[in-house]
Amino acid sequence: MLGADKALLRHLLLIQGAWEIGDFQIDPRKRRCDVWITPQVERGWFGRPKSAPTKTQEYTWQHVNLGTLRFVLHVSVPIDTELPKLLWTGAAGLPFTNALALQVQALSNEGVSLQIICSAMKLSLSDVWRYRFAQDNARAQGQGAAIAAATSAAAKPPTTASVPTAGPAAAATVGRVPDASDPVWLRLVNGELPLDIHALGLKLMLTRVRSQLELVTDESGRQLKLRDLHRFFLMNERVLTHELTQLKAG
């Protein structure tokens, strides 16, 4: 029956191609199923591998629940091989498979609070925070590159009263982004602190944060969005000197 059980799990988890289930373990008390997935090997008589096993590195991700069982996948990937982009794999250092991450992201984009996401999907708050931080950090880095390109391509001619350039005023701004708890972030998002924004990326970021805040009903969700904005400034402060000067004056 063990072979039949593995075949059923392989079907339920949508495992295809050169991968096989090496083992699995169900804990009825914790309602958890751990599954070990390994590269498929060619076997000879009595199930013995025909070649020496390849050195692998194991990654662990929480997967989408099946029924009342939480699934945790332990995937062994050959060393020096890129992680396969499959629904039942994930990113190195992150807690969720791609399938589960898509569900978390979809709920988050709809403004569902972190507490509800964790409760409904049986996830730990620390794992969701870690996933969201990694996603937002990667997004901010990508937007930072876009800002740098947009700023250099569409920068207005500098004037004495407007755009700080490389000088004492610009240098003083770098490293002086207001703290994440500063009320200035809420004033900025609420429109109480109007800014003359030159960076296209910041305009897009503010639009996104404001639209998401309209769907958020709990304080933790609002603070998360404000931290997103704060992190965006931290990642891109060198190209946001004009906006930071106004922000600190406000």
C-alpha positions as CSV (number, residue, x, y, z in Angstrom):
1,M,0.0,0.0,0.0
2,L,2.9,2.3,0.5
3,G,3.6,2.6,-3.2
4,A,-0.1,3.3,-3.8
5,D,-0.1,6.0,-1.1
6,K,2.9,7.7,-2.7
7,A,1.3,7.6,-6.1
8,L,-1.8,9.2,-4.7
9,L,0.2,11.9,-3.0
10,R,2.1,12.5,-6.2
11,H,-1.2,13.0,-8.0
12,L,-2.7,15.3,-5.3
13,L,0.4,17.5,-5.2
14,L,0.6,17.7,-9.0
15,I,4.2,16.3,-8.9
16,Q,5.2,15.5,-12.5
17,G,8.4,14.9,-14.5
18,A,11.7,13.8,-13.0
19,W,10.6,14.0,-9.4
20,E,9.4,11.3,-6.9
21,I,8.1,11.1,-3.4
22,G,10.8,9.5,-1.2
23,D,8.8,9.3,2.0
24,F,5.9,10.9,3.9
25,Q,4.8,11.1,7.4
26,I,1.3,12.0,8.8
27,D,0.8,13.3,12.3
28,P,-2.9,13.0,13.0
29,R,-2.7,14.9,16.3
30,K,-1.1,17.9,14.6
31,R,-3.0,17.4,11.4
32,R,0.2,17.7,9.5
33,C,1.7,15.7,6.6
34,D,5.4,16.0,5.8
35,V,6.4,14.9,2.3
36,W,10.0,14.4,1.1
37,I,10.4,14.9,-2.6
38,T,13.6,14.0,-4.4
39,P,14.9,13.8,-8.0
40,Q,13.8,10.7,-9.7
41,V,16.5,8.1,-10.1
42,E,16.8,5.2,-12.5
43,R,16.6,1.9,-10.6
44,G,17.6,-1.6,-11.4
45,W,16.9,-5.0,-9.7
46,F,15.3,-4.9,-6.2
47,G,14.8,-1.1,-6.6
48,R,18.5,-0.3,-6.3
49,P,19.7,2.9,-8.0
50,K,21.8,2.3,-11.1
51,S,24.1,5.3,-10.4
52,A,25.6,7.0,-7.4
53,P,23.2,9.5,-5.8
54,T,23.5,13.2,-6.7
55,K,24.4,15.6,-4.0
56,T,21.4,17.7,-3.1
57,Q,20.3,20.5,-0.8
58,E,17.0,20.3,1.0
59,Y,14.5,23.1,1.1
60,T,11.4,23.2,3.3
61,W,8.2,25.0,2.4
62,Q,4.6,25.0,3.7
63,H,2.2,24.0,0.9
64,V,-1.5,24.5,0.3
65,N,-3.7,22.6,2.8
66,L,-5.5,19.5,1.5
67,G,-8.6,18.9,3.6
68,T,-7.8,19.4,7.2
69,L,-4.1,18.5,6.7
70,R,-1.3,21.0,6.7
71,F,1.3,19.9,4.1
72,V,5.0,20.7,4.6
73,L,7.2,19.7,1.6
74,H,10.9,18.9,2.0
75,V,12.3,19.1,-1.5
76,S,15.9,17.9,-2.3
77,V,17.4,19.8,-5.3
78,P,20.7,18.9,-6.9
79,I,23.5,21.3,-5.7
80,D,24.4,24.1,-8.1
81,T,21.0,23.7,-9.8
82,E,18.5,26.5,-10.1
83,L,15.4,26.0,-8.1
84,P,12.6,24.7,-10.4
85,K,9.7,27.2,-10.7
86,L,6.8,24.8,-9.9
87,L,3.6,25.2,-7.8
88,W,5.0,22.9,-5.1
89,T,8.4,24.6,-4.9
90,G,9.2,28.0,-3.5
91,A,12.0,30.6,-3.2
92,A,15.1,29.9,-1.1
93,G,14.7,31.3,2.4
94,L,11.0,31.9,2.2
95,P,8.4,29.8,4.0
96,F,5.8,29.1,1.4
97,T,5.5,27.2,-1.9
98,N,4.6,29.2,-5.0
99,A,1.0,27.9,-4.8
100,L,0.5,29.0,-1.2
101,A,2.3,32.3,-1.8
102,L,-0.1,33.1,-4.7
103,Q,-3.1,32.6,-2.3
104,V,-1.6,34.7,0.4
105,Q,-0.7,37.5,-2.1
106,A,-4.2,37.4,-3.6
107,L,-5.9,37.8,-0.1
108,S,-3.4,40.5,0.9
109,N,-4.1,42.5,-2.4
110,E,-7.8,42.4,-1.5
111,G,-7.1,44.1,1.8
112,V,-7.7,41.1,4.0
113,S,-5.9,41.6,7.4
114,L,-2.9,39.4,8.3
115,Q,-4.8,38.0,11.3
116,I,-7.6,36.7,9.1
117,I,-5.2,35.3,6.6
118,C,-3.3,33.4,9.3
119,S,-6.5,32.1,10.9
120,A,-8.2,31.0,7.7
121,M,-5.1,29.4,6.1
122,K,-3.6,28.0,9.4
123,L,-0.4,30.0,8.9
124,S,1.9,31.5,11.5
125,L,2.0,35.3,11.7
126,S,5.8,35.3,11.6
127,D,5.9,33.3,8.4
128,V,3.4,35.7,6.7
129,W,5.4,38.7,7.9
130,R,8.6,37.2,6.6
131,Y,7.0,36.5,3.2
132,R,5.5,39.9,2.9
133,F,8.7,41.6,3.9
134,A,10.7,39.7,1.2
135,Q,8.1,40.5,-1.4
136,D,7.9,44.2,-0.6
137,N,11.7,44.5,-0.4
138,A,12.1,42.9,-3.8
139,R,9.4,45.1,-5.2
140,A,11.0,48.2,-3.8
141,Q,14.3,47.3,-5.3
142,G,12.7,47.0,-8.7
143,Q,10.9,50.3,-8.3
144,G,14.1,51.9,-7.2
145,A,15.7,51.0,-10.5
146,A,12.7,52.4,-12.3
147,I,12.9,55.6,-10.3
148,A,16.6,56.1,-11.1
149,A,15.9,55.7,-14.8
150,A,12.9,57.9,-14.8
151,T,14.6,60.6,-12.7
152,S,17.7,60.8,-14.9
153,A,15.6,60.8,-18.1
154,A,12.9,63.2,-17.1
155,A,14.7,65.4,-14.5
156,K,13.7,69.0,-14.5
157,P,16.5,71.6,-14.9
158,P,17.8,72.3,-11.3
159,T,17.0,75.6,-9.8
160,T,18.1,77.2,-6.6
161,A,14.7,76.9,-4.9
162,S,13.6,73.5,-6.1
163,V,15.7,70.4,-6.9
164,P,18.6,69.7,-4.5
165,T,21.6,68.4,-6.4
166,A,24.9,67.0,-5.2
167,G,25.8,69.4,-2.5
168,P,25.3,70.1,1.2
169,A,21.5,70.1,0.9
170,A,21.3,66.9,-1.0
171,A,23.9,65.2,1.2
172,A,22.1,66.2,4.3
173,T,19.0,64.4,3.1
174,V,20.6,61.0,2.6
175,G,20.3,58.8,5.6
176,R,17.6,61.1,7.2
177,V,14.4,59.4,6.2
178,P,11.8,59.9,9.0
179,D,11.3,56.9,11.3
180,A,8.6,54.4,10.3
181,S,6.5,55.5,13.4
182,D,6.6,59.2,12.4
183,P,3.0,60.6,11.8
184,V,4.3,62.2,8.6
185,W,3.7,59.0,6.7
186,L,0.0,59.0,7.5
187,R,-0.3,62.7,6.7
188,L,1.4,62.0,3.3
189,V,-0.9,59.1,2.5
190,N,-4.0,61.0,3.6
191,G,-3.1,64.0,1.4
192,E,-2.6,66.3,4.4
193,L,1.0,66.8,3.3
194,P,1.1,67.6,-0.4
195,L,4.4,67.0,-2.1
196,D,5.8,68.3,-5.4
197,I,6.8,64.8,-6.7
198,H,9.4,64.5,-9.5
199,A,9.9,60.8,-9.3
200,L,7.4,58.8,-11.3
201,G,8.0,55.7,-9.2
202,L,6.9,57.5,-6.0
203,K,3.7,58.7,-7.7
204,L,2.9,55.1,-8.6
205,M,3.8,53.9,-5.1
206,L,1.6,56.5,-3.4
207,T,-1.3,55.6,-5.7
208,R,-1.0,51.9,-4.8
209,V,-0.7,52.5,-1.1
210,R,-3.7,54.8,-1.0
211,S,-5.9,52.4,-3.0
212,Q,-4.9,49.5,-0.7
213,L,-5.6,51.5,2.4
214,E,-9.1,52.1,1.3
215,L,-9.7,48.3,1.6
216,V,-7.9,47.9,5.0
217,T,-10.1,48.0,8.1
218,D,-7.7,47.1,10.9
219,E,-4.8,49.1,12.4
220,S,-2.2,46.4,11.8
221,G,-3.0,46.4,8.1
222,R,-2.7,50.2,7.9
223,Q,0.7,50.1,9.7
224,L,1.9,47.5,7.3
225,K,1.1,49.7,4.3
226,L,2.8,52.7,5.9
227,R,5.9,50.6,6.5
228,D,5.8,49.7,2.8
229,L,6.0,53.4,2.0
230,H,8.7,54.0,4.6
231,R,10.8,51.1,3.2
232,F,10.3,52.5,-0.3
233,F,11.9,55.8,0.8
234,L,14.7,54.0,2.5
235,M,15.6,52.0,-0.6
236,N,15.5,55.1,-2.9
237,E,16.5,58.0,-0.7
238,R,19.4,59.1,-3.0
239,V,17.0,59.8,-5.9
240,L,14.2,61.2,-3.7
241,T,16.2,64.2,-2.2
242,H,13.6,66.7,-3.6
243,E,10.7,64.9,-2.0
244,L,12.6,64.1,1.3
245,T,13.4,67.8,1.7
246,Q,9.7,68.6,1.6
247,L,8.8,65.6,3.8
248,K,11.2,66.7,6.6
249,A,10.0,70.3,6.3
250,G,6.4,69.1,6.8
